[in-house]
Amino acid sequence: MFSQFFSLAHLPWTLATLAMFAVAMCRGGPDERLAANTVLIGWLLSKIMFRYQGLETEWGVLVVDIGALAVFVWIALRSARYWPLFAAGFHLLSVVTHIARMVDPTVGGWAYLTAGIIWGYLLLATIAYGAWTSPRYAQAGAGAPATATRR
């Protein structure tokens, strides 16, 4: 079971996820930290649930992704920043990819897995951007009116 966590093929994703997590923990605010924790927990749960190697719809991963999507949408609805909208959108595309595979089983396993990888890297980049720029927006937001919706 542990070999799937430490595979050389998964090394770029592992490094990117841990780098994003480190940036979020060091520079991010509460929203960035929640998003980073959601990705990390979702990644670990997805590793446990992954069964079919793209040959069928990954039902367990779909359940994990729907839970993570709920967290990202919640962050996007209450945040004053724009990056959570993009994070929720990229993760929505990941969920839609699962649904597309469920509705049309002729979608190839390579396309199914590759789409998930692309949306995942875009999600990581979005959260890392939000965390990296968080201190600047925290300083700028100190004088912003409480009714400001987006910064």
C-alpha positions in Angstrom: 0.0 0.0 0.0 2.8 2.4 0.8 4.5 1.9 -2.5 1.7 4.0 -4.2 2.7 7.0 -2.0 6.4 6.9 -2.9 6.4 6.0 -6.6 8.9 7.8 -8.8 6.1 8.6 -11.3 4.2 10.5 -8.5 7.3 12.4 -7.4 6.5 15.7 -9.3 3.0 15.8 -7.9 4.2 15.0 -4.4 6.9 17.7 -4.5 4.4 20.3 -6.0 1.8 19.5 -3.3 4.3 19.7 -0.5 5.8 23.0 -1.9 2.3 24.5 -2.1 1.5 23.3 1.4 4.8 24.9 2.7 4.0 28.2 1.0 0.5 28.2 2.3 1.6 27.5 5.9 4.4 30.1 5.8 2.7 33.0 3.9 -1.0 32.2 3.7 -3.9 33.4 5.7 -6.7 31.3 7.1 -8.3 30.7 3.6 -5.0 29.6 2.0 -4.2 27.3 4.9 -7.7 25.7 4.8 -7.4 25.2 1.0 -3.9 23.7 1.4 -5.1 21.3 4.1 -8.0 20.3 2.0 -5.7 19.5 -0.9 -3.3 17.5 1.3 -6.1 15.5 3.0 -7.9 15.0 -0.3 -4.6 13.7 -1.9 -4.0 11.2 0.9 -7.6 10.0 0.8 -7.5 9.8 -3.0 -4.4 7.6 -2.8 -6.3 5.2 -0.5 -9.5 5.2 -2.7 -7.7 4.9 -6.1 -8.5 1.4 -7.5 -9.2 1.2 -11.2 -6.1 2.8 -12.7 -8.4 4.8 -15.0 -10.1 1.8 -16.5 -13.4 2.7 -14.8 -14.8 5.7 -13.0 -13.0 6.2 -9.7 -16.0 6.4 -7.4 -14.0 6.7 -4.2 -12.0 9.6 -5.6 -15.1 11.2 -6.9 -16.6 11.3 -3.4 -13.4 12.8 -2.0 -13.4 15.4 -4.8 -17.0 16.4 -4.1 -16.1 16.9 -0.5 -13.1 19.0 -1.4 -15.2 21.0 -3.9 -17.7 21.9 -1.2 -14.8 23.3 0.9 -13.4 25.3 -2.1 -16.9 26.7 -2.9 -17.3 27.7 0.8 -14.0 29.5 0.8 -14.8 31.2 -2.5 -18.2 32.4 -1.2 -16.8 34.0 1.9 -13.5 35.3 0.7 -12.7 38.8 -0.4 -10.1 37.6 -2.9 -10.4 36.2 -6.4 -8.1 33.2 -6.2 -10.7 31.0 -4.4 -13.0 31.4 -7.4 -10.4 29.9 -9.7 -9.5 27.2 -7.2 -13.2 26.2 -7.0 -13.5 26.3 -10.8 -10.5 24.1 -11.4 -11.7 21.6 -8.9 -15.2 21.7 -10.4 -13.6 20.8 -13.7 -12.0 17.8 -12.0 -15.4 16.7 -10.7 -16.9 17.2 -14.1 -14.2 15.0 -15.6 -15.3 12.2 -13.2 -18.9 12.7 -14.3 -18.0 12.7 -18.0 -16.3 9.4 -17.5 -19.4 8.1 -15.7 -21.8 9.3 -18.4 -19.6 8.2 -21.3 -17.4 5.1 -20.6 -15.7 5.4 -24.0 -13.7 8.3 -22.6 -10.3 6.8 -22.5 -8.4 6.1 -19.3 -5.5 8.2 -20.4 -7.7 11.2 -21.1 -9.5 10.7 -17.8 -6.4 10.6 -15.7 -4.5 13.3 -17.7 -7.4 15.8 -17.3 -7.4 15.2 -13.5 -3.7 15.8 -13.4 -4.0 19.1 -15.3 -6.8 20.4 -13.1 -4.9 19.3 -10.0 -1.7 21.2 -11.0 -3.8 24.3 -11.8 -5.4 24.1 -8.4 -2.0 23.8 -6.7 -0.8 26.9 -8.6 -3.9 28.9 -7.7 -3.6 28.1 -4.0 0.2 28.8 -4.1 -0.5 32.2 -5.8 -3.1 33.0 -3.2 -0.8 32.2 -0.3 2.2 34.0 -1.9 0.2 37.2 -2.3 -1.7 36.9 1.0 0.6 39.2 3.0 0.3 42.0 0.5 -3.5 41.8 0.5 -3.6 41.5 4.3 -1.7 44.9 4.5 -3.8 46.5 1.9 -7.0 45.2 3.4 -6.3 46.8 6.8 -7.8 50.1 5.7 -10.5 48.6 3.3 -14.1 49.1 4.2 -15.9 46.1 5.8 -18.3 46.0 2.9 -15.6 45.3 0.3 -16.5 42.2 -1.6 -13.3 41.4 -3.6 -9.8 42.8 -3.5 
